[in-house]
Amino acid sequence: MTRYSRIAGTGSYLPPRRLTNAELAADLATRGVETSDEWIVERTGIRARHFAAPDVTSSDLGVEAAKNALQAAGLQASDIDLIIVATSTPDMVFPSAACILQNKLGIAGCAAFDVQAVCSGFVYALTVADAMIRTGSASKALVIGAEVFSRILDFSDRTTCVLFGDGAGAVVLEASETPGILASDLHADGKHVGILCVPGNVSGGQILGDPLLKMDGQAVFKLAVGVLESAARATLAKANLTDADIDWLIPHQANIRIMQSTAKKLKMPLEKLIVTVDQHGNTSAASIPLALDAAVRSGKIQKGDTLMLEGVGGGFTWGAVLLKY
Ligand code: UT7
């Protein structure tokens, strides 16, 4: 019998501190940085974002999302035999956020590791978990996207600091006799490393280079609209499906203009586009599972629906996962 993987439950968690564009703009004005609600809404669709308290880490956010996903799946933490955390803002250089999160869940022994593919991290992590379940290496996986991007923002750079937020989303992925994950398609092109990066590192007890986020927004924008269409088409072809079979499109939540352009290219009505970028901003690897959980809990996404998840970001990385919920 063919072994597949299927989502058994979703969860998410946002830190309580919510900042509207107006509140952020007022805060930035005190630092001499000029921006406005109008500019942010018009260019990005973002209206608000959440920022974690200074002592809260990605694993803190991720463990709350994981608990919610376990509850939705009707499982205990002790049932889990694989933990993958997608993050670019881990708690420490090492060990992984996944190991720290495993301990916070009160379990031990199962495999736990991080995936670093920036805003494509969740689709990368889901693809790895699917492969491990299908080959029998795992049966019940927690796949989590968790970020505290507020820690790596340059609040003197208005072209980036208004875009990002903190949060976490999670799914329980379990072995199933029916699919589940239908197809996935992952890519990277390292020659674009400089268009979206945090170039600093820790060396000899010092920070070497700049530890804050740098982005060439227009270059990322141009690449994103092209690859999101090609990755979606590749997964549809692998699954022998067409645009018309997609019930819900859940792209990485970075910019409403990129998301709408992808929906149009896939000939999907905008009502089938799941949008949380307005309330969360860009939460990098957490954005897709956050959006997925919001749409599941609001009752939009129903069991049996066909979902197209799409990530794109630093690396440059991109990819898609097509699945039956
Ligand atoms: O998560 C990974 C994926 N990341 C993305 O997908 C991001 C992709 N890129 C984008 O979303 C867009 O390129 C941005 C939202 C980052 C920028 O939007 P844009 O329409 O490309 O704006 P722009 O960079 O062309 O800037 C237009 C103007 C500039 O002023 P001038 O040179 O025309 O006078 C900027 O200085 O807007 C100015 N500007 C701002 N003004 C007010 C840039 N940021 C701001 C700001 N507030 N926050």
Boltz pocket constraint, residues with backbone or C-beta under 6 A from the ligand:
constraints:
  - pocket:
      binder: B
      contacts: [[A, 34], [A, 35], [A, 36], [A, 39], [A, 40], [A, 43], [A, 44], [A, 119], [A, 158], [A, 159], [A, 160], [A, 162], [A, 196], [A, 216], [A, 217], [A, 218], [A, 220], [A, 221], [A, 224], [A, 254], [A, 255], [A, 258], [A, 282], [A, 284], [A, 312], [A, 313], [A, 314]]
      max_distance: 6.0
